């Protein structure tokens, strides 16, 4: 039997709201929310992924449902490490050799945050971990040939961060990463309903509003959704009818921040690359690309065509997985800090 079969290499999209695992030769094998439920007394994991997400905001005192990732980076190191261990073993089962892993990170990540990701991955069972920046992974995932001397603009709107980058000749020419994305839209909806309707709703309700009737660009036909929350005046459960135009108002601020970021990146882009982007348009990936009207809004504000990736949610993970083919190029120890490799000490 071939020895290579004993080891499986992985590409991991370690996101704020979900984790996707790409196995070489198989594609994306796992897509679960990055949420864990923990017993406070014993520290044991009670549930991970989708099962734990259903517990958010519904747990008794001794159980905590938490998201160990915040704004695209690790906020709880130990839990992230244990969660990664769980997902890696769920994706590949038991293997003879430890896998080589590529993890994607936001483009604005600091050295300390990079080190945290590398150590968490290595302790979770990786033989060696490499990092790839999200915009590069997204570009590879949507099939852009990043080695060409052409300007490509990638906009990746995730749960915790929005990454905007101009890519040419295999590298990032200019980029910006802001901590305003899907989660911030949920928070904006919660704030709006509290102010306008005196009703308090949870994260999951806000997210379902965003996904069903959320919009950042006026819809041709108004849509409505009934939401149940807690009346802040009486303290009792209350049902209200929310319209898509209210969603437009609620999410105006985060959407404006994203457009401003794109604008600032375009302003700093060298003219030759800017003309390429004008021809090719902006490629949009991430869960935020599915928000109604985001492409129309950006197109209207910048005057550039916006294309949504075929599989916006999976494109970063697919790109991370495809980068596994070049892992042998990253194997030398003389690699620069951009893709730090750390042998487990």
Residue pairs with C-beta under 8 A, 6 or more apart in sequence:
6 95
6 96
6 97
7 95
7 96
7 97
7 98
7 99
7 100
7 127
8 23
8 24
8 92
8 95
8 99
9 23
9 24
9 99
9 100
9 101
9 102
9 324
9 327
10 21
10 22
10 23
10 24
10 88
10 91
10 92
10 99
10 100
10 101
10 102
10 126
10 321
10 324
11 21
11 22
11 24
11 101
11 102
11 104
11 137
11 317
11 318
11 319
11 320
11 321
11 322
11 323
11 324
12 19
12 20
12 21
12 22
12 84
12 87
12 88
12 101
12 102
12 103
12 104
12 121
12 317
12 320
13 19
13 20
13 21
13 22
13 104
13 137
13 316
13 317
13 320
14 34
14 69
14 80
14 84
14 103
14 104
14 105
14 117
15 34
15 69
15 72
15 158
15 159
15 160
15 316
16 34
16 67
16 69
16 70
16 71
16 72
16 158
16 159
16 160
16 161
16 181
16 183
17 33
17 34
17 67
17 158
17 159
17 160
17 182
17 183
17 287
18 31
18 32
18 33
18 34
18 159
18 287
18 313
19 30
19 31
19 32
19 33
19 34
19 49
19 83
19 87
20 28
20 30
20 31
20 313
20 314
20 316
20 317
21 28
21 29
21 30
21 31
21 87
21 88
21 91
21 317
22 28
22 29
22 317
22 318
22 320
22 321
22 324
23 29
23 91
23 92
23 321
24 321
24 324
27 318
27 321
28 314
28 317
28 318
28 321
29 91
30 87
30 90
30 91
31 313
31 314
31 317
32 48
32 49
32 50
32 87
33 49
33 50
33 52
33 53
34 67
34 68
34 69
34 83
35 48
35 49
35 52
35 53
35 55
35 56
35 65
35 66
35 67
36 45
36 47
36 48
36 52
36 65
36 66
36 68
36 79
36 82
36 83
37 45
37 46
37 47
37 48
37 51
37 52
37 55
37 59
37 63
37 64
37 65
37 66
38 44
38 45
38 46
38 63
38 64
38 65
38 66
38 79
39 46
39 62
39 63
40 61
40 62
40 63
40 64
41 62
45 82
45 86
46 52
46 63
47 55
47 65
48 83
48 86
48 87
49 87
52 65
53 65
53 204
55 63
55 65
56 65
56 202
56 203
56 204
57 65
57 202
57 203
57 204
58 65
59 65
66 76
66 79
68 74
68 75
68 76
68 79
68 80
68 83
69 75
69 80
69 160
70 160
71 160
71 161
71 179
72 105
72 106
72 109
72 158
72 160
72 161
72 177
72 179
73 105
73 106
73 109
73 113
73 116
73 117
73 160
74 80
74 113
74 116
74 117
74 120
77 116
77 120
80 120
81 119
81 120
81 123
81 124
82 124
84 120
84 121
84 124
84 125
85 123
85 124
85 125
88 99
88 101
88 124
88 125
88 126
89 125
92 99
97 127
98 125
98 126
98 127
99 125
99 126
99 127
100 126
100 127
100 128
100 129
100 130
100 324
100 327
101 121
101 126
101 127
101 128
101 129
101 130
102 129
102 130
102 131
102 132
102 320
102 321
102 323
102 324
102 327
103 117
103 118
103 121
103 129
103 130
103 131
103 132
103 320
104 131
104 132
104 133
104 134
104 137
104 316
104 317
104 319
104 320
105 113
105 114
105 117
105 131
105 132
105 133
105 134
106 133
106 134
106 160
106 161
106 163
106 177
107 133
107 134
107 135
107 163
107 165
107 172
107 175
107 176
107 177
108 161
108 163
108 175
108 176
108 177
108 178
109 117
109 177
111 337
114 131
114 340
115 340
115 342
117 129
117 131
118 129
118 131
118 340
118 341
118 342
119 342
121 129
122 128
122 129
122 342
122 344
123 344
128 341
128 343
129 341
129 342
130 323
130 327
130 330
130 339
130 341
131 338
131 339
131 340
132 319
132 320
132 323
132 339
133 163
133 165
133 172
133 175
134 156
134 158
134 161
134 163
134 316
135 154
135 156
135 163
135 164
135 165
135 167
135 172
135 175
136 146
136 165
136 167
136 171
136 172
136 319
136 323
137 316
137 317
137 319
137 320
137 323
138 154
138 156
138 163
138 283
138 285
138 286
138 309
138 315
138 316
138 319
139 146
139 152
139 154
139 167
139 283
139 319
140 146
140 318
140 319
140 322
140 323
141 285
141 309
141 314
141 315
141 316
141 317
141 318
141 319
141 320
141 322
142 283
142 285
142 309
142 310
142 315
142 319
144 152
144 154
144 167
144 283
146 152
146 167
146 168
146 169
146 170
147 169
147 170
148 168
148 169
149 168
149 169
150 168
150 273
150 276
150 280
151 166
151 167
151 168
151 173
151 269
151 270
151 272
151 273
151 274
151 275
151 276
151 277
151 280
152 166
152 167
152 168
152 276
152 277
152 280
152 283
153 164
153 165
153 166
153 167
153 262
153 265
153 266
153 269
153 277
153 280
153 281
153 282
153 283
153 304
154 163
154 164
154 165
154 167
154 282
154 283
154 285
155 162
155 163
155 164
155 258
155 262
155 282
155 283
155 284
155 285
155 286
155 289
155 298
155 306
156 162
156 163
156 164
156 284
156 285
156 286
156 316
157 181
157 182
157 258
157 284
157 285
157 286
157 287
157 288
157 289
157 291
157 294
158 181
158 182
158 286
158 287
158 288
158 316
159 181
159 182
159 183
159 287
160 179
160 181
160 182
160 183
161 177
161 178
161 179
161 181
162 177
162 178
162 180
162 181
162 258
162 261
162 286
162 288
163 175
163 176
163 177
164 175
164 176
164 177
164 261
164 262
164 265
165 172
165 173
165 174
165 175
165 176
165 265
166 172
166 173
166 174
166 175
166 265
166 269
166 273
166 277
167 173
168 273
168 276
173 269
173 270
173 273
174 265
174 268
174 269
175 265
176 261
176 264
176 265
178 257
178 258
178 261
180 254
180 257
180 258
181 254
181 258
181 286
181 288
182 207
182 210
182 286
182 287
182 288
182 291
184 254
185 210
185 214
185 251
185 254
185 255
185 288
185 291
186 203
186 206
186 207
186 210
187 206
188 250
188 251
188 253
188 254
189 201
189 206
189 209
189 210
189 214
189 247
189 250
189 251
190 200
190 201
190 202
190 203
190 206
191 250
192 246
192 249
192 250
193 199
193 200
193 201
193 206
193 227
193 229
193 240
193 242
193 250
194 200
194 232
196 246
197 240
197 242
198 231
198 232
198 233
199 227
199 229
199 230
199 231
199 232
199 238
199 240
200 229
200 230
200 232
201 209
201 227
201 228
201 229
201 230
202 229
205 227
205 228
205 229
209 225
209 227
209 242
209 247
210 247
210 251
210 291
211 290
212 223
212 225
213 223
213 224
213 225
213 242
213 243
213 244
213 247
214 244
214 247
214 251
214 291
214 292
215 244
215 247
215 248
215 251
215 291
215 292
215 293
216 248
216 251
216 252
216 255
216 291
216 292
216 293
216 294
216 297
217 248
217 292
217 293
217 294
217 296
217 297
217 300
218 245
218 248
218 293
219 244
219 245
219 248
219 292
219 293
222 243
222 244
222 245
223 243
223 244
224 241
224 242
224 243
224 244
225 241
225 242
226 239
226 240
226 241
226 242
227 239
227 240
227 241
227 242
228 237
228 238
228 239
229 237
229 238
229 240
230 236
230 237
230 238
231 237
231 238
244 292
251 291
255 294
255 297
258 288
258 294
258 298
259 297
259 298
259 301
259 302
262 282
262 298
262 301
262 302
263 301
263 302
266 274
266 277
266 302
266 304
269 277
277 304
278 304
281 304
281 305
281 306
281 307
282 298
282 302
282 304
282 305
282 306
282 307
283 307
283 309
284 294
284 295
284 298
284 306
284 307
284 308
284 309
284 312
285 309
285 312
285 315
285 316
286 312
286 313
286 315
286 316
287 312
287 313
288 294
289 295
289 308
289 309
289 312
290 308
290 312
290 313
294 306
295 306
295 307
295 308
296 306
298 304
298 306
299 305
299 306
309 315
311 318
330 339
330 341
333 341
335 341
